[in-house]
Amino acid sequence: MTATPYDAVVVGAGYTGLAAAFTLAKAGKTVCVVEADETPGGLAGTFRFSDGVVIEKFYHHWFNNDVFVPELVREIGHEEDIITLPSRNGMYFNGRIWNLSTPLDLIRFTPLSLFERIRLGSLVFRVRSVKDWKQIEHLSVREWLEPMVGEKVYRVVWEPLISAKFSQYADDVSAAWFWKKLALRGSTRNSKGAEELAYFRGGFGRLADLIVAEVEKMGGTFLFNQPVTGVKAEQGKVTAVKLGDREVAGRQFVFTPAFPLIANIFDGVAAADWLERLRRVHYLANMCLVLRLDRSLSDTYWLNVNDPGFPFVGVIEHTNFDSPENYAGSKIAYLSRYLPVEDPVWSYTDDDYADFALVHLKRMFPEFDRSWILDYRVWRTQYGQPVTERDYSRYVPKSETPFDNALIATMAQVYPEDRGTNYAIREGRKVARQVLDRLAAGSAD
């Protein structure tokens, strides 16, 4: 066990943990961050292709109305590295790509009648009319949307995306989650109606490394490749986290992994009913095939796949957003699939999954040939998407735990917002302020 307990021990070096550690270290506290992976960033972490090209394991960007990311970036002195760019979005439906970047594109979307297009376009005003999301939280996305836009609009535009993202839970996802997503996206468009997104020069992994460096400069410690296997507790307080054959002691503790992982860490130590509440929240896994290509698939950045015959929620061509010059001139594309871990596809080898995915990619882009591929990787996470079912706010665990000096802050708690680095940073800073208050009050002494 560490000789002198840290003021705070943070479990997880994703953006929630990084933001918490930065805030605590800046306040002059001794902090130790324990991470199971070999690099920081969590789901926004990066990897290197065989030739050294660096890219995120799972596609990432920010919206131009995000506030918590630029705030933190300014604090570490790298505001000039935030790049804001217009994005080109589209939909794959009925065997072709439909551009859906501007209001004019919506008018041209002929799979819907003119009346249906008007109903779809008017949704933005219906979204703005909702002032209290808890009034619609008891409804599913379908129950809320379909009466407003009609059965066909829902079936063509929204149902394929909700089904692809939430699988067997699609009809139970809370309308509040979807309302917030629409409300936030509606305010990210420029004067021409096109959506603008933001990215960090050099990628999210570079930003994570910069935050780590700042925390270390302020005296913080990072332990990578150190999965937490349990905790030691006595008299209602956690005294240390267990890392295999060693322990790290602290006065306060913050746990940022997915709820089921936190439950495993506290198994046998915490009350059964609290562990059950943690495990009540469902998650879907994600498998992401990352292709490095010698040419583009299309000129679209974000392509929603609205054809239920295809096993992806989207094809995201990153280099139609960030310049190929930053990737040795190559093109980077992601094929994303959400699925339960019981799905046989989850157990595919990387090569088998690539073979499975590329057959469908060829159907979408008949000119595509495997000779275009310079390299590829398959990344997977068991906890890719928390499932925010009806009345989610009534049962999602809060930050408090059964222990006086332990708090949790995870991506499943940003609701009604959807998970992402902007809100991960918000939650990390929020939990850090709670820790500072507790340290000031001496509640862990």
C-alpha positions in Angstrom: 0.0 0.0 0.0 1.2 3.6 -0.7 2.8 5.0 2.4 1.0 8.3 2.4 -2.6 8.3 1.1 -3.3 10.5 -1.9 -5.9 13.2 -1.4 -7.8 11.6 -4.2 -7.6 8.4 -6.2 -9.3 8.4 -9.6 -10.1 5.1 -11.3 -10.1 5.5 -15.1 -8.2 7.8 -17.4 -11.0 8.5 -19.9 -12.0 12.1 -20.2 -14.1 12.0 -17.0 -11.2 10.8 -15.0 -8.7 13.2 -16.7 -11.0 16.2 -16.1 -11.4 15.2 -12.5 -7.7 14.7 -12.0 -6.8 18.0 -13.6 -9.3 19.9 -11.5 -8.1 18.3 -8.3 -4.4 18.8 -9.1 -5.0 22.4 -10.0 -6.6 22.9 -6.6 -3.3 21.7 -5.0 -4.4 18.2 -4.1 -2.3 15.1 -4.5 -4.0 12.8 -7.0 -3.4 9.4 -8.5 -5.1 8.1 -11.6 -5.3 4.4 -12.1 -6.1 3.1 -15.6 -6.5 -0.4 -16.9 -5.4 0.5 -20.5 -1.9 1.4 -21.5 -2.9 4.9 -22.7 -5.3 7.6 -21.6 -8.5 8.8 -23.3 -10.9 5.9 -22.8 -13.2 5.4 -25.7 -11.5 8.5 -27.3 -8.1 6.9 -27.1 -6.0 6.5 -30.2 -3.8 3.9 -31.9 -1.2 3.7 -34.6 -1.5 1.9 -37.9 1.5 -0.1 -38.9 3.0 2.9 -40.7 2.6 5.2 -37.8 -0.6 7.0 -38.8 -2.4 7.9 -35.5 -6.3 8.0 -35.3 -9.0 7.4 -32.7 -10.1 3.8 -32.1 -13.7 5.0 -32.3 -14.8 8.1 -34.3 -15.0 11.3 -32.3 -15.7 15.0 -32.8 -17.2 17.9 -30.9 -20.1 20.2 -31.7 -19.5 23.9 -32.1 -21.9 24.6 -29.2 -19.9 22.4 -26.7 -18.6 24.5 -23.9 -16.8 22.2 -21.5 -14.1 21.0 -23.9 -12.9 24.4 -25.0 -12.9 25.6 -21.4 -10.5 22.8 -20.4 -8.4 23.2 -23.6 -8.0 26.9 -22.8 -6.8 26.1 -19.3 -4.0 23.9 -20.6 -3.0 26.6 -23.2 -4.0 24.9 -26.4 -7.1 26.8 -27.6 -5.4 27.4 -31.0 -5.5 23.6 -31.6 -9.3 23.5 -31.7 -10.4 23.3 -35.4 -14.0 24.1 -36.4 -15.1 22.8 -39.8 -18.4 22.3 -41.7 -19.4 18.7 -42.1 -21.2 17.0 -44.9 -23.9 14.6 -43.7 -26.0 12.1 -45.5 -28.3 9.1 -45.4 -27.9 5.7 -47.2 -31.5 4.7 -48.2 -32.9 2.6 -51.0 -29.6 1.9 -52.6 -28.3 5.5 -52.8 -26.7 8.3 -50.7 -28.9 11.3 -50.0 -27.1 14.4 -48.9 -28.8 15.8 -45.8 -26.5 18.7 -44.7 -28.8 21.7 -45.2 -32.6 22.5 -45.2 -32.4 22.5 -49.1 -31.3 18.9 -49.0 -34.3 18.0 -47.0 -36.6 19.5 -49.7 -34.8 17.3 -52.2 -35.3 14.1 -50.2 -38.0 12.5 -52.5 -38.4 9.2 -50.6 -40.8 11.3 -48.5 -43.7 13.2 -50.0 -43.7 17.0 -49.8 -46.1 17.0 -46.9 -43.9 14.4 -45.1 -40.8 16.5 -45.7 -42.6 19.6 -44.2 -43.6 17.5 -41.2 -40.0 16.4 -40.8 -38.7 19.9 -41.2 -41.2 21.3 -38.6 -39.8 18.9 -36.0 -37.3 21.5 -35.0 -40.1 23.8 -33.8 -41.8 21.0 -31.9 -38.5 20.2 -30.2 -38.0 23.8 -29.1 -41.5 23.8 -27.6 -40.5 21.2 -25.0 -39.3 23.1 -21.9 -39.1 20.3 -19.4 -37.7 17.0 -20.6 -39.2 15.1 -17.6 -42.6 15.7 -19.1 -41.8 13.3 -22.0 -39.4 11.0 -20.2 -42.1 8.3 -19.7 -42.5 8.0 -23.4 -40.4 6.0 -25.8 -38.8 7.7 -28.8 -41.5 6.2 -31.1 -44.4 7.2 -28.8 -43.2 10.8 -28.8 -42.0 11.2 -32.4 -44.5 9.2 -34.5 -47.6 11.3 -33.7 -45.6 14.4 -34.7 -44.0 13.3 -37.9 -46.2 10.4 -39.0 -45.6 6.7 -39.4 -43.7 6.8 -42.7 -41.3 9.6 -41.6 -40.5 7.7 -38.4 -40.1 4.4 -40.3 -37.8 6.0 -43.0 -35.7 8.5 -41.0 -35.6 7.6 -37.3 -36.6 3.9 -36.7 -33.6 2.4 -38.6 -31.1 4.6 -36.5 -32.8 3.9 -33.2 -32.9 0.2 -33.9 -29.3 0.0 -35.1 -28.1 1.9 -32.0 -30.2 0.2 -29.4 -31.0 -3.2 -30.8 -33.6 -5.1 -28.7 -34.1 -2.0 -26.5 -35.1 0.3 -29.3 -38.8 0.5 -28.4 -37.9 1.3 -24.7 -35.5 4.2 -25.2 -36.7 7.4 -23.5 -37.9 10.3 -25.6 -36.0 12.6 -23.3 -32.7 11.3 -24.5 -33.7 11.8 -28.2 -35.2 15.2 -27.6 -32.0 16.4 -26.0 -30.0 15.1 -28.9 -32.2 16.9 -31.4 -32.2 20.1 -29.4 -28.4 20.2 -29.1 -27.9 19.4 -32.8 -30.3 22.0 -33.9 -28.1 24.7 -32.5 -24.8 23.6 -34.2 -25.6 24.9 -37.7 -24.1 27.9 -39.4 -25.9 30.8 -41.2 -26.4 28.5 -44.3 -27.9 25.7 -42.3 -24.9 23.4 -42.5 -23.7 21.7 -39.4 -20.3 22.7 -38.0 -18.2 20.4 -35.9 -14.9 20.7 -34.0 -11.8 18.5 -33.7 -8.5 18.8 -31.8 -5.4 19.2 -34.0 -3.5 15.9 -33.7 -6.5 14.0 -32.4 -8.2 13.2 -29.1 -5.3 11.1 -28.0 -3.0 14.0 -28.2 -5.3 16.1 -26.1 -5.5 13.3 -23.5 -1.7 13.2 -23.4 -1.5 16.9 -22.9 -3.9 16.7 -20.0 -1.8 13.9 -18.5 1.3 16.0 -18.8 -0.4 19.0 -17.1 -1.6 16.9 -14.2 1.9 15.3 -13.8 3.4 18.8 -13.9 1.2 19.7 -10.9 2.4 16.6 -9.0 -0.2 14.1 -10.1 0.6 10.4 -10.7 -0.7 8.1 -13.4 -0.6 4.3 -13.2 -1.3 2.7 -16.6 -1.9 -1.0 -17.3 -3.3 -1.3 -13.8 -6.8 -2.7 -13.7 -8.5 -2.2 -10.4 -9.6 -5.6 -9.0 -11.3 -4.5 -5.8 -11.4 -2.1 -2.9 -10.5 -2.2 0.8 -13.0 -0.6 3.1 -13.6 -0.3 6.8 -16.1 1.7 8.9 -18.1 2.9 5.9 -15.1 4.3 4.0 -12.9 3.0 1.2 -9.2 2.9 2.3 -7.5 1.7 -0.9 -8.1 0.3 -4.3 -6.5 -3.1 -5.1 -4.3 -3.5 -8.2 -3.5 -7.2 -8.3 -0.6 -7.6 -5.8 -0.5 -3.9 -4.7 -2.8 -1.3 -3.2 -3.2 2.5 -3.6 -4.5 4.4 -0.6 -6.5 7.6 -0.6 -8.7 10.0 1.4 -11.3 10.3 -1.4 -12.0 8.0 -4.4 -13.7 8.6 -7.8 -14.8 5.7 -10.0 -15.4 6.4 -13.7 -15.8 3.0 -15.5 -19.1 1.6 -16.7 -21.6 0.7 -13.9 -21.1 -3.1 -14.3 -17.3 -2.7 -13.9 -17.8 -0.6 -10.8 -20.2 -3.2 -9.4 -17.5 -5.9 -10.0 -14.9 -3.7 -8.2 -17.2 -3.4 -5.1 -18.5 -6.9 -5.2 -18.4 -8.5 -1.8 -17.8 -5.1 -0.1 -20.9 -3.0 -0.9 -24.5 -3.7 -0.2 -26.3 -6.1 -2.6 -29.1 -3.7 -3.4 -26.7 -0.9 -4.5 -24.8 -3.4 -6.7 -28.1 -4.4 -8.2 -28.9 -0.8 -9.1 -25.6 -0.5 -10.9 -26.3 -3.6 -12.9 -29.8 -2.5 -13.7 -28.5 -0.1 -16.4 -28.1 -2.0 -19.7 -25.3 -1.4 -22.2 -24.7 -2.2 -25.8 -21.3 -3.1 -27.1 -19.8 -1.5 -30.2 -17.5 -3.0 -32.9 -15.7 -0.5 -35.1 -13.8 -1.4 -38.2 -11.3 1.3 -39.0 -10.1 1.4 -42.6 -7.1 3.1 -43.9 -7.8 3.6 -47.7 -5.9 4.9 -50.7 -9.1 6.7 -51.9 -12.4 8.0 -50.6 -15.6 6.0 -50.5 -17.7 9.2 -51.0 -17.6 12.9 -50.2 -19.8 12.5 -47.1 -18.4 12.7 -43.6 -21.3 11.2 -41.6 -23.4 8.7 -43.5 -26.3 7.3 -41.5 -27.3 3.9 -42.7 -31.1 3.8 -42.9 -31.4 0.6 -44.8 -32.2 -2.2 -42.3 -30.5 -4.7 -44.6 -27.1 -3.3 -43.6 -25.5 -4.1 -40.3 -24.1 -0.7 -39.5 -25.5 2.4 -37.9 -23.2 4.6 -39.9 -20.2 4.9 -42.2 -18.0 7.8 -41.0 -15.3 9.0 -43.3 -13.1 10.9 -41.0 -10.9 12.5 -43.7 -13.9 14.2 -45.2 -13.8 16.2 -42.0 -10.2 16.4 -41.0 -7.7 16.7 -43.9 -6.1 13.5 -45.4 -2.8 15.5 -45.2 -2.8 14.8 -41.5 -2.9 11.0 -42.2 -0.1 10.7 -44.7 -2.5 11.4 -47.5 -4.6 8.3 -46.8 -8.4 8.2 -46.2 -9.8 7.0 -42.9 -13.3 5.4 -42.6 -15.1 3.9 -39.7 -17.9 1.2 -39.9 -19.8 1.2 -36.7 -22.0 -1.5 -35.3 -23.8 -1.6 -31.9 -24.8 -5.0 -30.7 -25.5 -7.0 -27.5 -22.6 -9.2 -26.5 -24.9 -12.2 -27.0 -24.8 -11.5 -30.8 -22.6 -14.1 -32.5 -20.9 -11.3 -34.4 -19.4 -10.1 -31.2 -17.2 -13.3 -31.0 -15.9 -13.0 -34.6 -12.2 -12.7 -35.0 -10.9 -9.4 -36.3 -10.4 -10.9 -39.8 -13.8 -12.6 -39.8 -15.5 -9.3 -38.8 -13.6 -7.4 -41.5 -14.8 -10.0 -44.1 -18.3 -9.7 -42.8 -18.3 -5.9 -42.9 -16.6 -5.5 -46.3 -19.3 -7.6 -48.1 -21.9 -5.0 -47.0 -19.6 -2.1 -47.7 -19.3 -3.4 -51.3 -23.1 -3.4 -51.6 -23.2 0.2 -50.5 -20.3 1.3 -52.7 -20.2 -1.1 -55.7 -16.9 0.4 -57.0 -15.1 -0.4 -53.7 -12.4 -3.0 -54.0 -10.3 -4.6 -51.2 -7.2 -3.4 -53.0 -8.1 0.1 -51.7 -7.3 -1.0 -48.2 -3.8 0.0 -46.9 -4.5 -1.3 -43.4 -7.3 -1.9 -41.0 -8.1 -2.5 -37.3 -11.1 -3.7 -35.5 -11.8 -2.2 -32.1 -14.5 -3.3 -29.7 -15.9 -2.2 -26.4 -18.4 -4.1 -24.3 -19.8 -0.9 -22.8 -20.2 1.4 -25.8 -23.7 2.8 -25.2 -25.8 3.0 -22.0 -29.4 2.3 -22.7 -31.5 5.2 -21.4 -34.9 3.5 -21.1 -38.2 5.2 -20.1 -38.0 7.1 -16.8 -34.2 6.6 -16.7 -33.7 9.5 -14.3 -35.7 7.5 -11.7 -33.4 4.6 -11.5 -29.9 5.6 -12.8 -27.5 5.6 -9.9 -26.4 9.0 -8.5 -22.8 9.9 -7.8 -23.1 9.0 -4.1 -22.1 5.5 -3.0 -22.6 3.6 0.3 -19.2 4.8 1.3 -18.6 8.3 2.7 -15.5 9.0 0.7 -16.3 7.4 -2.7 -18.1 8.9 -5.7 -19.0 7.6 -9.1 -19.0 9.6 -12.4 -19.7 7.8 -15.6 -20.9 8.4 -19.1 -24.2 6.7 -18.2 -24.9 9.7 -15.9 -24.8 12.6 -18.4 -28.5 11.9 -19.3 -30.5 13.4 -20.8 -27.5 14.3 -22.9 -25.8 11.6 -24.9 -22.4 10.3 -23.9 -19.4 12.2 -25.4 -16.2 13.8 -24.3 -17.8 17.3 -23.7 -20.1 15.9 -21.1 -17.5 13.5 -19.8 -15.4 16.6 -18.9 -18.4 18.3 -17.4 -19.1 15.3 -15.1 -15.4 15.0 -14.2 -15.1 18.6 -13.1 -18.4 18.3 -11.2 -17.3 15.2 -9.2 -14.0 16.9 -8.6 -15.8 19.8 -7.0 -17.6 17.4 -4.8 -14.3 15.8 -3.7 -12.9 19.2 -2.9 -15.9 20.1 -0.8 -15.5 16.8 1.1 -11.8 17.3 1.6 -12.4 20.8 2.9 -15.0 19.5 5.3 -12.7 16.8 6.5 -15.3 14.1 5.9 -12.6 11.6 5.1 -10.5 12.2 8.1 
